Amino acid sequence: MTEVDPRTARHLIADQGEVVIDEVRKHWAALTGPVLEVCGGFVLILLTGAVPKYWPVPVLLGLAVWAHAIWRILDRRRDRFVITNMRVFRIHGILSEHIATMPLSRILDISVDKPFIGRIFGYGHFVFESAAQAQGLREIRYVGDPNERGLTIQRVIQQAGLRGYAGQQPEGARRMPDPIDRVPRPPLPPLPPLPPLPGDRYDPDGTTTDPLDLTR
């Protein structure tokens, strides 16, 4: 694994032994839109020759498109999805920094969505189903080698021992029957006979003086 980015390292819980398993950067396909915007900015600036009288308009529009494209490029370069031995979290933002985190115990399912173009160029999108949805971690887009990284998360969850324990399952989840419940058990021994009643009368309420007829 490559060296951990300093922006990522300072968010680790080092005193608890948290280590980075994988640090996912956006696939290069995420830059397709910004690159097209840069090309569109060039086209707008070239229009100054067609309308020389109003040349400031296409120039300003082209510069605005370039500025937006650069912003999108920086945003994608600073967007990181991190898998550790304790949790997954995402760091993104340019001027301000946003962090969304989810413990491994909260992850119920991971779906991998690979569009047709993604299957050709090797990227996909993660969709997380969790016990408590965390904003910013519902969908992670443009993940390179999504199948292998999905398996990495599953391995980390298994190694952390977060599967198969009823106490760590989310509320409302169905508990699988314990294997010991399916083992046949021997029948219980019969109960011993009751001892005979004391005396020849049985009158707990004191309502009768007739002798108890035990032949009935």
Z-matrix of the N, CA and C atoms (Angstrom, degrees):
N
C 1 1.457
C 2 1.530 1 109.78
N 3 1.321 2 116.00 1 144.19
C 4 1.450 3 121.04 2 179.11
C 5 1.527 4 110.41 3 -70.43
N 6 1.318 5 114.11 4 167.65
C 7 1.463 6 120.19 5 -179.17
C 8 1.527 7 110.53 6 -64.78
N 9 1.334 8 115.12 7 140.44
C 10 1.457 9 121.11 8 -177.78
C 11 1.526 10 109.23 9 -71.64
N 12 1.321 11 115.66 10 136.46
C 13 1.456 12 120.64 11 178.35
C 14 1.537 13 109.61 12 -64.55
N 15 1.348 14 118.05 13 139.76
C 16 1.477 15 119.53 14 179.42
C 17 1.522 16 113.20 15 -57.95
N 18 1.329 17 117.88 16 -33.97
C 19 1.467 18 120.29 17 177.48
C 20 1.513 19 111.43 18 -62.74
N 21 1.329 20 116.43 19 -31.79
C 22 1.459 21 120.77 20 177.87
C 23 1.519 22 111.46 21 -79.50
N 24 1.333 23 116.70 22 -41.12
C 25 1.469 24 120.85 23 -174.79
C 26 1.519 25 112.19 24 -61.93
N 27 1.333 26 117.69 25 -33.63
C 28 1.462 27 117.87 26 -176.61
C 29 1.526 28 113.00 27 -75.12
N 30 1.333 29 117.90 28 -7.84
C 31 1.463 30 120.90 29 177.63
C 32 1.524 31 112.40 30 -99.55
N 33 1.321 32 117.47 31 0.97
C 34 1.460 33 120.29 32 179.51
C 35 1.524 34 110.98 33 -79.49
N 36 1.328 35 116.16 34 147.35
C 37 1.467 36 122.05 35 175.88
C 38 1.528 37 106.35 36 -89.57
N 39 1.313 38 115.41 37 78.44
C 40 1.469 39 120.38 38 -172.23
C 41 1.517 40 112.14 39 -65.47
N 42 1.341 41 118.19 40 -35.86
C 43 1.464 42 119.91 41 -177.37
C 44 1.524 43 112.53 42 -70.24
N 45 1.337 44 117.53 43 -13.38
C 46 1.460 45 121.66 44 176.66
C 47 1.530 46 112.12 45 -102.26
N 48 1.316 47 116.53 46 6.62
C 49 1.466 48 120.13 47 177.28
C 50 1.508 49 114.74 48 82.09
N 51 1.325 50 117.69 49 23.35
C 52 1.466 51 119.25 50 179.47
C 53 1.526 52 110.03 51 -77.51
N 54 1.320 53 115.64 52 131.24
C 55 1.460 54 121.80 53 179.29
C 56 1.527 55 108.99 54 -130.84
N 57 1.313 56 116.29 55 154.07
C 58 1.465 57 122.31 56 -179.48
C 59 1.521 58 109.16 57 -84.02
N 60 1.332 59 116.07 58 125.87
C 61 1.457 60 121.77 59 174.44
C 62 1.517 61 110.44 60 -89.18
N 63 1.321 62 117.07 61 -42.20
C 64 1.461 63 121.33 62 179.28
C 65 1.523 64 108.62 63 -155.03
N 66 1.315 65 115.72 64 143.06
C 67 1.462 66 122.60 65 176.82
C 68 1.521 67 107.32 66 -121.99
N 69 1.312 68 115.72 67 113.16
C 70 1.466 69 121.74 68 -171.10
C 71 1.518 70 109.49 69 -99.08
N 72 1.305 71 115.71 70 120.84
C 73 1.464 72 121.85 71 172.35
C 74 1.526 73 108.80 72 -99.94
N 75 1.310 74 115.88 73 158.85
C 76 1.457 75 120.55 74 -179.66
C 77 1.531 76 110.76 75 -61.40
N 78 1.314 77 115.36 76 140.54
C 79 1.461 78 120.67 77 173.76
C 80 1.528 79 109.69 78 -65.52
N 81 1.334 80 115.21 79 152.09
C 82 1.468 81 118.28 80 -176.60
C 83 1.521 82 112.09 81 -61.66
N 84 1.339 83 117.57 82 -20.61
C 85 1.466 84 119.85 83 179.24
C 86 1.523 85 111.91 84 -63.79
N 87 1.350 86 117.29 85 -21.03
C 88 1.460 87 119.94 86 177.93
C 89 1.518 88 112.20 87 -67.19
N 90 1.335 89 117.86 88 -15.31
C 91 1.465 90 121.27 89 179.56
C 92 1.523 91 112.60 90 -90.55
N 93 1.317 92 117.98 91 1.88
C 94 1.471 93 120.05 92 -178.14
C 95 1.517 94 111.12 93 -61.04
N 96 1.326 95 117.34 94 -46.65
C 97 1.459 96 120.93 95 -179.91
C 98 1.520 97 113.10 96 -60.78
N 99 1.337 98 119.09 97 -50.85
C 100 1.463 99 119.43 98 177.99
C 101 1.527 100 113.43 99 -59.87
N 102 1.332 101 117.70 100 -37.33
C 103 1.468 102 119.68 101 178.98
C 104 1.528 103 110.49 102 -64.67
N 105 1.312 104 116.69 103 -39.91
C 106 1.472 105 119.41 104 176.54
C 107 1.524 106 110.93 105 -64.21
N 108 1.325 107 117.09 106 -35.77
C 109 1.462 108 119.36 107 176.87
C 110 1.529 109 111.28 108 -65.22
N 111 1.321 110 117.51 109 -39.40
C 112 1.464 111 120.03 110 177.27
C 113 1.530 112 110.43 111 -60.97
N 114 1.323 113 116.65 112 -43.20
C 115 1.470 114 120.16 113 177.29
C 116 1.525 115 110.77 114 -62.65
N 117 1.336 116 116.71 115 -39.99
C 118 1.465 117 119.74 116 177.81
C 119 1.517 118 111.93 117 -64.14
N 120 1.355 119 117.18 118 -35.60
C 121 1.457 120 119.84 119 176.25
C 122 1.524 121 111.96 120 -62.93
N 123 1.330 122 117.06 121 -39.46
C 124 1.464 123 120.31 122 176.38
C 125 1.524 124 111.08 123 -61.20
N 126 1.329 125 115.73 124 -42.77
C 127 1.466 126 119.61 125 -179.31
C 128 1.525 127 110.36 126 -62.44
N 129 1.315 128 117.40 127 -42.18
C 130 1.464 129 119.79 128 179.55
C 131 1.523 130 111.75 129 -63.51
N 132 1.323 131 117.21 130 -40.65
C 133 1.465 132 119.53 131 179.65
C 134 1.531 133 110.80 132 -67.34
N 135 1.330 134 117.05 133 -35.06
C 136 1.467 135 119.63 134 178.01
C 137 1.520 136 112.24 135 -66.47
N 138 1.335 137 116.62 136 -19.90
C 139 1.469 138 119.43 137 178.99
C 140 1.524 139 112.43 138 -70.88
N 141 1.330 140 116.82 139 -9.59
C 142 1.469 141 118.11 140 178.49
C 143 1.524 142 111.47 141 -62.69
N 144 1.351 143 117.07 142 -27.60
C 145 1.467 144 119.04 143 177.14
C 146 1.507 145 112.38 144 -72.52
N 147 1.342 146 116.76 145 -26.92
C 148 1.467 147 119.52 146 -179.67
C 149 1.514 148 111.62 147 -80.37
N 150 1.317 149 117.84 148 -29.77
C 151 1.477 150 121.20 149 179.65
C 152 1.534 151 107.82 150 -128.99
N 153 1.332 152 118.37 151 70.79
C 154 1.471 153 119.56 152 -176.35
C 155 1.516 154 113.51 153 -62.34
N 156 1.320 155 116.84 154 -26.17
C 157 1.451 156 119.12 155 -178.91
C 158 1.519 157 111.50 156 -68.01
N 159 1.324 158 116.47 157 -32.94
C 160 1.472 159 121.17 158 -177.26
C 161 1.545 160 110.56 159 -114.24
N 162 1.318 161 116.56 160 36.26
C 163 1.459 162 120.12 161 -175.02
C 164 1.527 163 114.28 162 -59.45
N 165 1.352 164 121.74 163 -28.69
C 166 1.475 165 117.78 164 179.53
C 167 1.526 166 113.71 165 -64.25
N 168 1.340 167 116.78 166 -27.49
C 169 1.470 168 118.78 167 -176.59
C 170 1.531 169 111.57 168 -65.56
N 171 1.349 170 119.34 169 -55.44
C 172 1.480 171 117.43 170 179.17
C 173 1.521 172 113.22 171 -65.09
N 174 1.336 173 117.90 172 -30.50
C 175 1.463 174 119.77 173 178.55
C 176 1.528 175 110.47 174 -65.42
N 177 1.323 176 116.41 175 -46.41
C 178 1.471 177 119.59 176 179.73
C 179 1.523 178 111.21 177 -65.27
N 180 1.337 179 116.14 178 -38.89
C 181 1.471 180 118.58 179 177.93
C 182 1.521 181 110.76 180 -65.48
N 183 1.331 182 116.56 181 -41.56
C 184 1.457 183 119.35 182 178.96
C 185 1.513 184 112.23 183 -63.84
N 186 1.334 185 117.52 184 -41.69
C 187 1.459 186 120.78 185 177.86
C 188 1.528 187 111.64 186 -64.67
N 189 1.332 188 116.42 187 -37.68
C 190 1.464 189 120.09 188 177.92
C 191 1.531 190 110.93 189 -64.81
N 192 1.325 191 116.38 190 -40.85
C 193 1.467 192 119.73 191 178.04
C 194 1.519 193 110.31 192 -65.11
N 195 1.334 194 117.76 193 -41.06
C 196 1.457 195 120.71 194 177.50
C 197 1.527 196 111.46 195 -62.44
N 198 1.316 197 116.75 196 -42.66
C 199 1.468 198 119.94 197 -180.00
C 200 1.529 199 111.00 198 -61.68
N 201 1.330 200 116.09 199 -41.33
C 202 1.464 201 119.62 200 178.48
C 203 1.522 202 111.17 201 -66.19
N 204 1.331 203 116.82 202 -38.60
C 205 1.462 204 120.24 203 179.28
C 206 1.530 205 110.69 204 -65.48
N 207 1.334 206 117.04 205 -42.61
C 208 1.464 207 119.88 206 178.61
C 209 1.521 208 111.29 207 -63.42
N 210 1.329 209 116.20 208 -38.54
C 211 1.470 210 120.06 209 177.93
C 212 1.523 211 110.68 210 -61.95
N 213 1.328 212 117.26 211 -43.09
C 214 1.463 213 120.53 212 179.72
C 215 1.524 214 111.49 213 -66.45
N 216 1.331 215 116.56 214 -37.29
C 217 1.465 216 119.66 215 178.49
C 218 1.524 217 110.73 216 -64.42
N 219 1.339 218 116.76 217 -46.05
C 220 1.464 219 120.05 218 178.28
C 221 1.521 220 111.45 219 -62.71
N 222 1.320 221 116.70 220 -39.64
C 223 1.463 222 120.87 221 -179.59
C 224 1.528 223 110.88 222 -61.94
N 225 1.312 224 117.18 223 -41.21
C 226 1.455 225 120.08 224 -179.95
C 227 1.523 226 112.34 225 -73.10
N 228 1.315 227 117.29 226 -32.33
C 229 1.460 228 119.84 227 178.45
C 230 1.525 229 111.79 228 -70.54
N 231 1.301 230 118.07 229 -27.90
C 232 1.463 231 121.62 230 -178.50
C 233 1.528 232 112.50 231 -95.53
N 234 1.323 233 116.88 232 2.71
C 235 1.467 234 120.96 233 -179.83
C 236 1.528 235 108.29 234 -90.60
N 237 1.329 236 116.20 235 114.98
C 238 1.461 237 121.73 236 -178.29
C 239 1.522 238 109.68 237 -124.61
N 240 1.332 239 115.16 238 138.39
C 241 1.463 240 122.40 239 172.16
C 242 1.520 241 107.33 240 -115.60
N 243 1.340 242 116.63 241 123.63
C 244 1.470 243 121.93 242 -170.10
C 245 1.525 244 109.50 243 -118.85
N 246 1.326 245 114.90 244 134.38
C 247 1.466 246 122.65 245 175.74
C 248 1.526 247 107.49 246 -112.49
N 249 1.327 248 117.13 247 121.18
C 250 1.461 249 121.15 248 177.00
C 251 1.520 250 109.38 249 -118.50
N 252 1.323 251 116.09 250 -179.59
C 253 1.462 252 120.38 251 178.07
C 254 1.518 253 112.63 252 -77.81
N 255 1.347 254 118.68 253 0.01
C 256 1.459 255 122.09 254 179.75
C 257 1.522 256 113.56 255 -121.99
N 258 1.322 257 117.67 256 -28.98
C 259 1.466 258 120.08 257 -170.80
C 260 1.524 259 109.20 258 -162.65
N 261 1.331 260 114.00 259 176.39
C 262 1.460 261 121.46 260 167.80
C 263 1.525 262 106.67 261 -122.11
N 264 1.321 263 116.91 262 143.54
C 265 1.457 264 119.29 263 176.80
C 266 1.519 265 109.88 264 -149.88
N 267 1.317 266 114.24 265 160.49
C 268 1.462 267 121.70 266 -177.79
C 269 1.521 268 109.17 267 -126.28
N 270 1.328 269 116.15 268 135.59
C 271 1.462 270 122.89 269 177.09
C 272 1.522 271 107.69 270 -119.23
N 273 1.316 272 116.90 271 125.98
C 274 1.458 273 119.75 272 177.75
C 275 1.522 274 109.07 273 -152.90
N 276 1.324 275 115.12 274 166.67
C 277 1.458 276 121.02 275 -178.29
C 278 1.515 277 110.88 276 120.94
N 279 1.351 278 115.55 277 149.62
C 280 1.462 279 121.14 278 -179.50
C 281 1.526 280 109.91 279 -106.19
N 282 1.308 281 116.78 280 -71.01
C 283 1.463 282 119.82 281 178.50
C 284 1.523 283 111.35 282 -74.42
N 285 1.313 284 116.16 283 -40.72
C 286 1.461 285 121.30 284 175.23
C 287 1.525 286 108.17 285 -114.27
N 288 1.318 287 116.38 286 155.70
C 289 1.459 288 121.76 287 -176.79
C 290 1.520 289 109.72 288 -111.46
N 291 1.322 290 115.58 289 131.45
C 292 1.463 291 121.76 290 179.55
C 293 1.526 292 108.44 291 -118.09
N 294 1.328 293 115.65 292 135.63
C 295 1.460 294 121.92 293 -179.69
C 296 1.530 295 108.51 294 -128.10
N 297 1.316 296 115.95 295 126.50
C 298 1.460 297 122.40 296 173.76
C 299 1.515 298 107.56 297 -121.34
N 300 1.330 299 117.33 298 131.77
C 301 1.464 300 121.09 299 -174.87
C 302 1.521 301 110.36 300 -132.58
N 303 1.336 302 115.56 301 152.89
C 304 1.456 303 121.45 302 178.65
C 305 1.525 304 108.99 303 -146.22
N 306 1.336 305 119.32 304 122.53
C 307 1.471 306 120.28 305 176.04
C 308 1.527 307 110.82 306 -63.40
N 309 1.319 308 115.90 307 152.27
C 310 1.465 309 119.68 308 179.25
C 311 1.523 310 111.89 309 -61.82
N 312 1.332 311 116.91 310 -31.11
C 313 1.457 312 120.05 311 -178.75
C 314 1.520 313 112.48 312 -67.40
N 315 1.351 314 118.12 313 -16.76
C 316 1.458 315 121.34 314 -179.35
C 317 1.526 316 112.93 315 -88.55
N 318 1.320 317 117.33 316 -13.00
C 319 1.456 318 120.60 317 -176.36
C 320 1.526 319 109.09 318 -79.06
N 321 1.328 320 116.46 319 119.33
C 322 1.459 321 121.70 320 178.85
C 323 1.518 322 111.85 321 -96.87
N 324 1.314 323 116.70 322 -37.24
C 325 1.460 324 120.00 323 -176.72
C 326 1.520 325 108.92 324 -158.47
N 327 1.330 326 116.02 325 151.97
C 328 1.455 327 123.05 326 176.42
C 329 1.516 328 107.92 327 -128.42
N 330 1.317 329 116.36 328 122.35
C 331 1.459 330 121.80 329 175.59
C 332 1.518 331 109.08 330 -106.94
N 333 1.326 332 115.72 331 140.94
C 334 1.458 333 122.12 332 178.15
C 335 1.523 334 108.08 333 -113.27
N 336 1.311 335 115.84 334 119.03
C 337 1.466 336 122.54 335 179.31
C 338 1.525 337 108.27 336 -106.46
N 339 1.332 338 116.23 337 114.07
C 340 1.461 339 120.85 338 179.94
C 341 1.531 340 109.03 339 -116.02
N 342 1.332 341 117.61 340 105.41
C 343 1.470 342 119.27 341 176.22
C 344 1.528 343 110.64 342 -66.44
N 345 1.316 344 116.12 343 172.43
C 346 1.462 345 120.34 344 -177.61
C 347 1.522 346 111.03 345 -59.58
N 348 1.336 347 116.90 346 -45.91
C 349 1.469 348 120.00 347 178.56
C 350 1.521 349 110.19 348 -64.97
N 351 1.339 350 116.89 349 -35.83
C 352 1.458 351 120.22 350 178.85
C 353 1.516 352 112.54 351 -64.72
N 354 1.325 353 118.09 352 -34.89
C 355 1.461 354 120.73 353 177.26
C 356 1.523 355 110.89 354 -67.20
N 357 1.329 356 116.98 355 -30.76
C 358 1.466 357 120.20 356 179.68
C 359 1.526 358 110.72 357 -74.80
N 360 1.335 359 116.52 358 -44.82
C 361 1.465 360 120.14 359 -173.54
C 362 1.532 361 113.30 360 -98.95
N 363 1.326 362 118.08 361 0.08
C 364 1.458 363 120.21 362 171.82
C 365 1.510 364 115.51 363 81.96
N 366 1.324 365 118.64 364 44.89
C 367 1.455 366 120.65 365 175.22
C 368 1.527 367 109.09 366 -142.08
N 369 1.312 368 115.55 367 164.94
C 370 1.458 369 121.75 368 179.10
C 371 1.513 370 109.90 369 -159.93
N 372 1.320 371 115.32 370 -174.45
C 373 1.463 372 121.64 371 -177.99
C 374 1.529 373 108.71 372 -125.06
N 375 1.336 374 116.18 373 134.14
C 376 1.458 375 122.40 374 175.28
C 377 1.524 376 109.82 375 -88.02
N 378 1.328 377 116.39 376 136.82
C 379 1.464 378 122.29 377 172.23
C 380 1.523 379 106.90 378 -124.56
N 381 1.335 380 116.41 379 117.71
C 382 1.461 381 122.02 380 -176.46
C 383 1.529 382 109.82 381 -97.74
N 384 1.330 383 114.93 382 134.63
C 385 1.462 384 121.83 383 167.87
C 386 1.515 385 106.32 384 -109.58
N 387 1.343 386 116.17 385 121.32
C 388 1.458 387 119.70 386 -175.23
C 389 1.517 388 110.30 387 -130.33
N 390 1.346 389 115.25 388 164.44
C 391 1.462 390 120.92 389 178.31
C 392 1.519 391 111.05 390 -66.16
N 393 1.318 392 117.91 391 -31.78
C 394 1.472 393 122.71 392 176.72
C 395 1.524 394 106.89 393 -137.53
N 396 1.334 395 116.59 394 105.61
C 397 1.452 396 120.19 395 -174.75
C 398 1.524 397 110.72 396 -59.76
N 399 1.321 398 115.45 397 130.58
C 400 1.460 399 121.40 398 178.51
C 401 1.526 400 108.89 399 -105.80
N 402 1.301 401 116.16 400 125.81
C 403 1.452 402 120.42 401 -179.42
C 404 1.522 403 109.61 402 -63.24
N 405 1.339 404 116.29 403 132.73
C 406 1.454 405 121.19 404 -178.56
C 407 1.513 406 113.33 405 95.39
N 408 1.344 407 118.02 406 -10.68
C 409 1.457 408 121.23 407 178.83
C 410 1.525 409 112.44 408 -121.97
N 411 1.297 410 116.73 409 9.90
C 412 1.472 411 119.62 410 177.74
C 413 1.518 412 110.23 411 -67.84
N 414 1.330 413 116.80 412 -39.63
C 415 1.463 414 121.23 413 -178.72
C 416 1.522 415 109.45 414 -142.78
N 417 1.317 416 116.29 415 127.90
C 418 1.458 417 123.51 416 175.76
C 419 1.525 418 107.07 417 -112.10
N 420 1.331 419 116.77 418 115.29
C 421 1.456 420 121.35 419 -172.12
C 422 1.526 421 111.37 420 -99.43
N 423 1.319 422 113.76 421 155.10
C 424 1.468 423 123.08 422 176.09
C 425 1.528 424 111.70 423 57.61
N 426 1.329 425 114.91 424 57.62
C 427 1.458 426 121.49 425 176.84
C 428 1.523 427 108.19 426 -96.05
N 429 1.311 428 116.58 427 121.10
C 430 1.456 429 120.24 428 176.55
C 431 1.516 430 111.64 429 -73.10
N 432 1.352 431 116.36 430 142.70
C 433 1.466 432 122.76 431 -178.75
C 434 1.529 433 110.54 432 50.52
N 435 1.332 434 118.33 433 58.96
C 436 1.474 435 120.28 434 -171.77
C 437 1.519 436 114.00 435 -65.67
N 438 1.338 437 118.76 436 -33.81
C 439 1.467 438 119.77 437 -178.31
C 440 1.525 439 111.11 438 -63.71
N 441 1.324 440 116.43 439 -47.12
C 442 1.463 441 120.22 440 -178.80
C 443 1.524 442 110.85 441 -65.63
N 444 1.313 443 117.06 442 -38.80
C 445 1.467 444 119.12 443 -179.23
C 446 1.522 445 110.98 444 -72.60
N 447 1.328 446 117.40 445 -32.59
C 448 1.453 447 119.18 446 173.89
C 449 1.524 448 111.53 447 -63.77
N 450 1.336 449 116.62 448 -40.89
C 451 1.458 450 120.14 449 176.43
C 452 1.526 451 111.15 450 -65.64
N 453 1.328 452 116.87 451 -33.96
C 454 1.470 453 119.76 452 177.58
C 455 1.522 454 110.74 453 -60.86
N 456 1.335 455 116.82 454 -44.35
C 457 1.467 456 119.70 455 178.73
C 458 1.520 457 110.34 456 -63.24
N 459 1.334 458 117.76 457 -41.85
C 460 1.461 459 120.30 458 179.42
C 461 1.526 460 110.96 459 -63.61
N 462 1.336 461 117.52 460 -39.61
C 463 1.460 462 119.62 461 178.37
C 464 1.526 463 111.45 462 -64.42
N 465 1.335 464 116.22 463 -41.70
C 466 1.463 465 119.72 464 179.74
C 467 1.523 466 110.17 465 -62.57
N 468 1.331 467 116.86 466 -40.78
C 469 1.466 468 120.56 467 179.00
C 470 1.526 469 110.18 468 -63.44
N 471 1.334 470 116.63 469 -43.45
C 472 1.462 471 119.62 470 179.77
C 473 1.518 472 111.33 471 -65.53
N 474 1.327 473 117.42 472 -43.91
C 475 1.460 474 120.60 473 -178.95
C 476 1.519 475 112.14 474 -66.40
N 477 1.334 476 116.71 475 -28.01
C 478 1.461 477 119.70 476 177.68
C 479 1.522 478 112.55 477 -77.93
N 480 1.344 479 117.04 478 -5.71
C 481 1.459 480 120.63 479 178.78
C 482 1.500 481 113.69 480 71.67
N 483 1.350 482 117.71 481 35.80
C 484 1.457 483 120.96 482 -176.82
C 485 1.511 484 112.03 483 -102.41
N 486 1.324 485 118.19 484 15.76
C 487 1.453 486 121.82 485 176.01
C 488 1.514 487 108.49 486 -122.44
N 489 1.339 488 116.42 487 134.17
C 490 1.445 489 121.12 488 174.88
C 491 1.502 490 115.19 489 95.28
N 492 1.325 491 119.32 490 2.98
C 493 1.459 492 122.49 491 178.34
C 494 1.520 493 108.61 492 -108.04
N 495 1.341 494 115.68 493 120.37
C 496 1.454 495 119.29 494 -176.03
C 497 1.511 496 111.94 495 -64.49
N 498 1.345 497 117.37 496 -32.18
C 499 1.456 498 119.99 497 -177.92
C 500 1.497 499 113.22 498 -68.57
N 501 1.366 500 117.99 499 -19.21
C 502 1.442 501 120.84 500 -178.63
C 503 1.511 502 112.14 501 -106.04
N 504 1.337 503 117.36 502 3.59
C 505 1.447 504 120.24 503 176.19
C 506 1.518 505 109.34 504 -79.25
N 507 1.340 506 117.86 505 149.28
C 508 1.460 507 120.19 506 179.76
C 509 1.515 508 111.54 507 -66.41
N 510 1.301 509 114.60 508 153.83
C 511 1.458 510 120.42 509 -179.54
C 512 1.515 511 110.09 510 -60.98
N 513 1.340 512 117.08 511 132.97
C 514 1.451 513 121.52 512 -179.79
C 515 1.511 514 113.09 513 95.11
N 516 1.327 515 118.51 514 -10.93
C 517 1.458 516 120.54 515 179.63
C 518 1.521 517 109.18 516 -72.50
N 519 1.338 518 117.04 517 145.85
C 520 1.451 519 121.90 518 -179.54
C 521 1.518 520 109.54 519 -76.15
N 522 1.304 521 116.62 520 133.03
C 523 1.461 522 121.49 521 178.81
C 524 1.510 523 108.81 522 -87.03
N 525 1.329 524 117.58 523 127.32
C 526 1.448 525 121.70 524 176.69
C 527 1.519 526 109.41 525 -71.42
N 528 1.327 527 117.68 526 142.80
C 529 1.473 528 119.29 527 -179.13
C 530 1.515 529 110.95 528 -63.45
N 531 1.307 530 115.22 529 141.47
C 532 1.443 531 120.68 530 179.02
C 533 1.524 532 108.80 531 -72.15
N 534 1.343 533 118.05 532 139.76
C 535 1.471 534 118.64 533 -179.15
C 536 1.521 535 113.61 534 -57.33
N 537 1.334 536 117.34 535 -28.89
C 538 1.466 537 118.83 536 -179.10
C 539 1.523 538 111.57 537 -68.39
N 540 1.379 539 116.48 538 -23.58
C 541 1.451 540 119.85 539 179.07
C 542 1.523 541 111.90 540 -69.71
N 543 1.328 542 117.64 541 -19.45
C 544 1.454 543 120.51 542 -177.45
C 545 1.529 544 112.65 543 -94.34
N 546 1.345 545 117.79 544 -2.06
C 547 1.463 546 121.41 545 179.00
C 548 1.528 547 108.82 546 -79.51
N 549 1.362 548 119.25 547 126.17
C 550 1.481 549 119.27 548 179.09
C 551 1.518 550 111.17 549 -63.49
N 552 1.293 551 115.30 550 138.02
C 553 1.454 552 121.52 551 -178.70
C 554 1.528 553 109.92 552 -109.42
N 555 1.371 554 118.83 553 145.85
C 556 1.481 555 120.60 554 179.14
C 557 1.525 556 110.67 555 -67.57
N 558 1.356 557 116.88 556 151.64
C 559 1.482 558 118.94 557 179.26
C 560 1.525 559 111.12 558 -65.60
N 561 1.310 560 114.87 559 151.42
C 562 1.455 561 120.51 560 179.29
C 563 1.531 562 110.39 561 -71.11
N 564 1.340 563 118.98 562 145.23
C 565 1.485 564 120.83 563 178.56
C 566 1.525 565 109.96 564 -68.32
N 567 1.359 566 117.14 565 152.82
C 568 1.479 567 119.47 566 179.45
C 569 1.528 568 110.76 567 -66.30
N 570 1.321 569 114.22 568 151.48
C 571 1.461 570 120.11 569 178.85
C 572 1.525 571 110.45 570 -71.67
N 573 1.344 572 118.16 571 146.41
C 574 1.480 573 120.01 572 177.54
C 575 1.522 574 110.47 573 -68.31
N 576 1.347 575 117.77 574 153.38
C 577 1.482 576 120.27 575 179.33
C 578 1.523 577 111.00 576 -64.79
N 579 1.321 578 113.90 577 150.06
C 580 1.458 579 119.63 578 178.81
C 581 1.527 580 110.43 579 -71.45
N 582 1.319 581 117.58 580 144.16
C 583 1.486 582 119.66 581 177.76
C 584 1.520 583 110.22 582 -68.59
N 585 1.342 584 117.67 583 155.42
C 586 1.487 585 120.06 584 178.99
C 587 1.517 586 110.99 585 -64.76
N 588 1.326 587 114.95 586 152.03
C 589 1.458 588 120.85 587 179.36
C 590 1.527 589 109.68 588 -69.91
N 591 1.311 590 116.82 589 141.78
C 592 1.491 591 118.45 590 179.76
C 593 1.523 592 111.33 591 -70.33
N 594 1.364 593 117.20 592 134.45
C 595 1.454 594 122.46 593 174.97
C 596 1.523 595 111.99 594 74.28
N 597 1.318 596 117.12 595 -174.09
C 598 1.462 597 122.32 596 179.05
C 599 1.505 598 111.88 597 -103.34
N 600 1.286 599 119.14 598 9.69
C 601 1.457 600 122.16 599 178.71
C 602 1.532 601 109.39 600 -128.83
N 603 1.286 602 115.07 601 143.53
C 604 1.464 603 120.87 602 174.57
C 605 1.522 604 107.62 603 -133.29
N 606 1.304 605 114.54 604 97.62
C 607 1.463 606 120.07 605 -175.00
C 608 1.524 607 108.59 606 -138.87
N 609 1.384 608 117.05 607 76.44
C 610 1.477 609 117.84 608 -177.55
C 611 1.507 610 113.63 609 -66.44
N 612 1.355 611 119.14 610 -25.93
C 613 1.459 612 121.55 611 -177.44
C 614 1.514 613 112.90 612 -96.00
N 615 1.330 614 116.44 613 -9.47
C 616 1.466 615 119.37 614 -178.49
C 617 1.517 616 112.68 615 67.90
N 618 1.364 617 117.01 616 34.01
C 619 1.461 618 119.56 617 -176.18
C 620 1.497 619 112.19 618 -101.91
N 621 1.339 620 118.37 619 -12.52
C 622 1.470 621 119.35 620 -178.70
C 623 1.529 622 108.98 621 -141.56
N 624 1.315 623 113.68 622 156.68
C 625 1.481 624 119.91 623 177.19
C 626 1.512 625 110.67 624 -117.65
N 627 1.393 626 117.90 625 7.10
C 628 1.464 627 120.42 626 -179.73
C 629 1.502 628 109.68 627 -71.37
N 630 1.288 629 117.21 628 141.76
C 631 1.486 630 119.26 629 176.24
C 632 1.518 631 111.03 630 -67.31
N 633 1.348 632 115.90 631 148.19
C 634 1.453 633 121.48 632 -179.42
C 635 1.500 634 109.57 633 -76.83
N 636 1.343 635 116.03 634 124.62
C 637 1.451 636 121.70 635 179.42
C 638 1.522 637 107.79 636 -91.41
N 639 1.313 638 118.09 637 105.41
C 640 1.463 639 121.61 638 -176.48
C 641 1.507 640 112.11 639 -85.71
N 642 1.367 641 118.45 640 -0.07
C 643 1.476 642 119.91 641 -179.86
C 644 1.495 643 112.65 642 -86.06
N 645 1.349 644 119.20 643 -9.60
C 646 1.460 645 121.09 644 -178.17
C 647 1.520 646 110.16 645 -78.15
